[in-house]
Amino acid sequence: MIPYGRHHIDNDDIEAVIAALKSDSLTGGAWVGQFEEDLARFTSARNAVVCNSGTAALHLALMALDIGAGDVIVVPSLTFLATANAGIYVGADVKFADVDPETGLLTSETLNAALRELPAERVKAVLPVHLNGAMSDVRSTSLPSGMGHVAIVEDACHAIGGTYSGSDILVGSAPWAAMTCFSFHPVKTIAMGEGGAITTESDDLAERLRLLRNHGMERDAARFVMPDQGVDSVGKPFPWFYEMATVGYNYRASDLHCALGTSQLKKAPGFLARRRELACRYNDLIGELAPIVKPVPRSAPDGDGWHLFSVHIDFHAVGKPREQVMQELRERGIGSQVHYLPVHRQPFYQQKYGKQHLPGADSYYQKQLSLPLFPAMEDTDVDRVLEALAQVLNLRAVV
């Protein structure tokens, strides 16, 4: 069976986790700082703050910006649940923006259409999503005048190692973004089991993120709100004392996860290179299945994060619904997936905000399918996937 995505673990990854298991700390130890240092270097970011999932990263980012009740965040509807849910976690409202029907990405036009429906003073953040690994080129400069207070928080959970279209700026180091959020789930480019991180150029935001990921516990006496509780008669802090001036969460990542992440990060350039090679082979061969099957367009494939190889299929033209195509592929040993049901169509959000008409997101969803893409695939696996797809769709063979 060729799954749509799979982690790749070598002996050096296993040895790194064993080393962490043998160390003095299983959480809160040296591996956490090492991974943050390596990730900051890899993304060319000033600061990296690790946490236990991409969802936690998004939640922490909004908390760090003090977004809450009465505020609005703008999220493209074509994304995983977590991007929107982070707004609900902090008590904010979520405004869904439409996307380009071909790329699935938020654009300046769809963003501005969503913003025109909102009171400017309530909008506090826009969360562009780098879907499939392709860059959503929505920068702070595209916001209307009078909205300089709006923060850009990038959901780059699909896009580590990518660069912005037309530049060599790495995802995670963007000067126009307040923060960039990553995921290290097993199907992503690097795996921590579960894990996430936030990069930011702001030292103040990084400090606040670290506080919020650990219950809001402050141990630095210089920042105590009520220092008389935590110091002795000569002003020396009690060694056991901490203060909680704000509520945080247990969003820490363990040393075991960070040891694995540190080892995986060393191989990320090779993982990315292999993903791009496989994507290139797909693109070289898939033209034989046009116009029934077309790859989702990428503006800069050489700088793409290539988390998913996503295609559009005209299911109506072949007379088979998507679920049947997926089942017949599975019978031939090929896994596939759909990314995603637009979040504005989820029952929670329909009950909260009513039904919404976002034709770009709906159009993208109706024809999308993700084909297998992960570094351990052989070139012949790509051939096998496309041959199976041609058979299922009753099209002529491509190889």
Secondary structure as UniProt FT lines:
FT   HELIX           11..22
FT   HELIX           30..43
FT   STRAND          47..51
FT   HELIX           54..64
FT   TURN            65..66
FT   TURN            69..70
FT   STRAND          72..76
FT   HELIX           81..89
FT   TURN            90..91
FT   STRAND          93..97
FT   TURN            101..103
FT   HELIX           108..115
FT   TURN            116..117
FT   HELIX           120..122
FT   STRAND          123..126
FT   HELIX           131..133
FT   HELIX           140..142
FT   TURN            145..146
FT   TURN            148..149
FT   STRAND          151..155
FT   TURN            157..158
FT   TURN            160..161
FT   TURN            165..166
FT   TURN            171..172
FT   TURN            175..176
FT   STRAND          179..183
FT   TURN            186..187
FT   STRAND          196..200
FT   HELIX           203..212
FT   TURN            215..216
FT   STRAND          217..218
FT   HELIX           221..223
FT   HELIX           227..229
FT   TURN            233..234
FT   TURN            239..240
FT   STRAND          243..244
FT   HELIX           255..286
FT   HELIX           287..289
FT   TURN            290..292
FT   STRAND          293..295
FT   HELIX           301..303
FT   STRAND          309..313
FT   HELIX           315..318
FT   HELIX           322..331
FT   TURN            332..333
FT   HELIX           343..345
FT   HELIX           347..353
FT   HELIX           359..367
FT   STRAND          368..371
FT   TURN            375..376
FT   HELIX           379..392
FT   TURN            393..394
//
